[in-house]
Amino acid sequence: MPRASCVPAKLVTYKPTKLARNTPRLWNAKERIRTNVGLSPQDFYYLKYSGSPHPRILAQLNKSREEGDHSRYEQIYSRWLKLRYAEPAHGNWWNNEKALVSQYMENHPVLHRVSKDVRDFISSNPSLQPWQVDNLLRNPTRYFSVPKNVPLEDRQQVYFPAINDTVVLLRTTHLGPRYAVFQVPLHFNKLEMRDYLKSAYNVDVLHVRSTITQAKLTMKKTLSKNGQGYYVRAKSKKKMTCLLAKPFVYPEEIKDLSAFDNKEYWDSMFDQEQAYNDETTTKPNKTRSTTYKSQARAIVQEVKSSKEWKPTWVELRANRRAMGGAVTATSFLPQPALPTPSSNSPENGTKSKAEPAQQETLSQR
């Protein structure tokens, strides 16, 4: 959720497509990328002391003609014609138009081996001195590492490698009108901050102070009942305080937040918090607590209004079973065991006087 007091809200540069390993890139006076290619000592010696490149091209033409390779002969011949067209009549070869200098270097037998970033830099700066061109062709990395050798408008732009990287202006009214505090990514350095403010807003920066605030330790609970949990530390935050050359005024706070889906955001947050509170075991359920309170209040009022409070259960008679069916008190008493008839008994074959009572008891069971 973007804050209303942060300006700019977001500055995002999407990651470009993946390039090949030896693809030439733009130069950078602060940090050199290791894909630039200069001339080898042999090629530099040939360029410095051989003079015209035409004899070498003519030798390649004769060799391809003797070998009978017509496709290579046509390719070399077309490059030779382009080289002759782009070659200046007088003066140094880099003191010419940008398109002609680029064409000259691309078709030169030695200069075409230089990486594209070096060729673009030479064609964009026709006012270079001969010793500067020699140092650049010998070791481009060392030449680009010196900031004064590269003009400000020719340096590489600030690159945000991640989509979530943002530079946020914090509203610090307690500081002076010339101090601006920004919350930046952790990989952002002071030189990139200067270049960002100069390129994006044309603001000159005199001094930059960088601070990193470490987050506090928090315990993360485990899913097990007996688990103790473990400590985690959130990502640190980096802030830069810039001393500007001219004072500035903070923009007005944004009042209409409908463009940022402010209402939908907070509604979803409240619903999520309510659902979490209903399912948690550490916090009481507000809905159930309210229901219990209302029921207890109703019972108290009913007791106060009536003279005698009666329980809600229903009394059952002692001679009725809870699950249905009549029962007598004698059924719960232990019954004596029936005697087994014997052959020697005089009453064998005849009914005894106790038999009707026993049969009546069994029928009741």
Buried (B, 14 or more C-beta within 10 A) or exposed (E): EBBBBBBEBEEEEEEEEEEEEEEBBBBBBBEBBEBBBBBEEEBBEBBEEEEEBEEBBEEBBEEBBEEEEEEBBEEBBEBBEBBEEBBBEEEEBBEBEEEBBBBBBBBBBBBEEBBBBBBBBBBBBBEBEEEBBBBBBBEBEEBBBEEEBBEEEBBBEBEBEEEEBBBBBBBBEEEEEEBBBBBBBEEBBBBBBBBBBBBEEEBEBEEBEBEEEEEEEEEEEEEEEEEEEEEEEEEEBBBBBBEBEEEEEBEEEBEEBEEBEBEEEEEEEEEEEEEEBEEEEEEEBEEEEEEEEEEEEEEEEEEEEEEEEEEEEEEEEEEEEEEEEEEEEEEEEEEEEEEEEEEEEEEEEEEEEEEEEBEEEEEEE
